[in-house]
Amino acid sequence: MAALGAPVLALGMLTLGLQAEVRLPALFTDRMVLQQGQTVPVWGWADEGEAVTVEFRGQTQTTTAAQGRWQVRLKAVKAGGPDVLVVRGKNRLEVQDVLVGEVWVCSGQSNMEWPLTRSHEPQADIAGAANANLRLFTVPKLKALAPVEDVQSAWRLCGPDTVASFSAVGYYFGRALQTSRQVPVGLIHTSWGGSPAEVWMSEATLNEDPEWKRDILETSRAAVAAYESAVAQWEKEKAEAEKEGKPFDKRRPGLGWRATELYNGMIAPLLPYGIRGAIWYQGESNAGRAFQYRRLFADMIRNWRSDWGQGDFPFLAVQLAPWDKNRKRALGEITAAPGESDWAELREAQGFAAKLLPEVGLAVITDVGDKDDIHPAKKQPVGERLALAARVIAYGERIHGLSPTFRSVRFDGPRAIIRFQHAADGLEARGGELTGFAIASADRKFVWAKAVVQGNRVVVSSPSVPEPAAVRFGWADYPVINLFSKGGLPVSPFRTDDFPMVTGPKR
């Protein structure tokens, strides 16, 4: 195997199985957190045929290394600790200060990577972050041509010196979860700014789907070939210029994202570590292909679940935040007429996966965006809403922890009557009359509409549309909307129509 930009690490991966002593991956270091309530894989490397024994809380599991690798499964244990994990082969290893609790993977692009120190007013949260029951593990950035087996990292106690550079969304999620569940929580942070979804997927998954094979894998391979050719030409021209003593200021060609490279370098080495689930904040880099994301995102979730081998573990995503990327208006201003939006279509695609797959949820954050910044600084409500979703989806708590979503529409003369899921506690307008609703007849010409809350329904109408056929809500890059559940969660943007999409196939 090989890893782009990290040949020493890749070489280390190749030689692990040749070591005389039994070895453990970086995930099994002091201060680690094991997942409670399910069998837990423990693995590592040893000499071929070497007997390896793992001991934990009175359990003893023994196996024999094959092809330099070994693995056992510990029986389910309850939350608590600290304890010691002992591994014996030709040598003896002790992993100290091991807790058992809830383990979550935190992944995505820059809004997940965004550190606590750069979030909104973080000083008090950083200063008060010391928590021995919250543990942090950061996966180093690595683009790899093939799956790697380990990373260079270690578990760390949550505290002011460790949390400042950790994912803000991840921290706020973990803090809220640890408080509500009252058990240890381990967070595995693995993200990279600007990354599209396909770089977090395995080659096998992309290769088995004809569309992904053609449009993603083969396109990526062609881009790499073109890049290598361009670099060769650049190096030739540079050498000729140097030989002739001429100045050479031509920039070296760059290479964009390659499909599978972050899965190989930053997900594969985590498998099959015991986890409860994953939180995910990504989509900005796929917004121009929102229609494709409908299937791609769902396939990525299936990919992770299959490779982790832990069933349909909960997968909780953050819906894209509002962002006026085209700088069309002043703060709070509503555009003259409703329009199309690839970001709205990406939000819809995220919701599509939540409806299609079990144990998938969305944290809606239409009220915490930044009109002029793709990285809204207010990460605390994002993490806390993910924790609310986890309490509902992962832990079965009977709380109002999910944002209301569109359920159905009924057209009654000039009125459209909208019903919602997850709105049992009722709906309310915040800060005046409802905003963000648009209505159209069959001619597809949307106009802003009057909308009124009636319990857990919304009635929408406009005198200029006597025979409505479609309703949209929050359908914009930067939606200005104020419909919430009475529990304080914003209603997810939606559309009732199936009109052609700006990112969809041309009709």
C-alpha positions, 0 to 999 in steps of 0.5 A: 500500500502507499499513502500520498505525502506520508511514505514513512507512515505507509512503510510502517503499516507494511512492517507492523505484522513483522514485529516480534512483539504483539502490537496494538493500534493507536485506538488502544492507548491509555485513556481510551473509551470502549463501547458499552452494551455490545461485543467489542473488537480488540485487534493488533499485530503479532508474529504468524501463529503467535498466541495472543490473550486479551484480559478485561474485567475478568474476561479472557479471550485467546486467539492465534495471529494469522498473516501477522494480525489477530482479533478477539471480541470482548463480551458486552460490558457496562459503563464505568471504569477506569480499568486496565486492558491487558494483552499478552503474547510474547510480550505483555501490554497494559492499557491504563485508565480505560473507560466504558461508555459511549463512543461516537465518530465525528466526521465531515468537512470544515464545519466539523473540523472547525476548532473550539477556539474559533467558535463563538465566544469559546473562552469560558467553555475552554476554561471549564472543559476539564472532564475525566469522563470525556475523552478525545481522539483525533485522526491525523489528516492523511490521503492514501491510495489504499487502506492503511491499518493504523494512525499516529495518534492517542486518546487524550483527556478532555481539558483546556489544553486539549479541547481548544483545537478539537472539533467544536461541534464534536465537543459540544455534542459530546459534552451534552451527551455525557451530561444527559446520559451520565456515562463516559463518552469517547469522541473520534474526530476524523474530518477534512475541510473542503472534502466531498462525500466520495472521498470518504467512501471505499473503492469497493462501494463506488466500483459496485455501482455503475453510475459511481464507477463511471462518474466518480471513480473513472473521472477521478482516475482520469484527473490523476492521469492528467495531473501526473502528465501536467506535473511531468511537463512542468518539471521538464519546462522547469529543468530546461529553464534552469539549464538555460539560466532563465527565470521560471515562475510557472506554478506547479500543477495541483491535484484536486480530491481523489475518490476514496482517499480519505476513506483509505487514510482516515476511516479504514484504520478505525475499523472495526472499533466499537462505536455507538454511531457517527455524527456528520457535517458535510455537503457544502462541497457536493451542493453543485451535485445535490441531485446526485447526493441523494443516492451518494450520501445514502450509499456512503452511510451504507458503506460505513455501516457495512464495513464497520460490521455493527449493523445500522448504527445511528448516523446523525447529520447536520443540515447545511447552514444558511449562507448567502454565497452570492451576496444578494441581500442585506441581513434579514432581507427577503428577496423580491421573488422566490428562486431556485437554490442548489443549497436547498436541493442539498438540504433536501438530499440530506433529508432524503437519506434520513427518510430512506435509511433507518436510524438516520437523523438531521440537526436543522440549523437554519437559525444559526447560519452566517449570511456572509460566512460558510463557517457559522461560528455558533457551533454549540447549538449544532452539537447540542441538537445532534445530541438531542437527535442521538437521545431520540434515535440512538437511545430511544428517549421520549423527548422532542429532540427532532426538528419538524419535517414536512409530512403532507399537503392538502389543497383546499381551494386557494389554501394549502394545508401543510402537516408535519412530522415531529410536531406533536408539541405544536408549532409557533412563529417567532418574531412576527408573522411567518416568513419563507413560504412560497406558493405556486400554481401548476405554472411553477411561478412561485410568489411569497405567501401568507402562512398561519400556524394552526396547532401543528399545521400551517395554512398557506395562501396567496391572493395571486394564486387562486389554484395552488399546486405547490408550496415551498418553505425556506427554499434558498441558499440563505432562507429567512424563516421563523417557524419553530416547534414549541420545543425550540427546534426550527422546522426543516425547509421543504418543497411539496413539488417534484418540479425539475431541479437545478442540479437534476437531470435535464428534462 
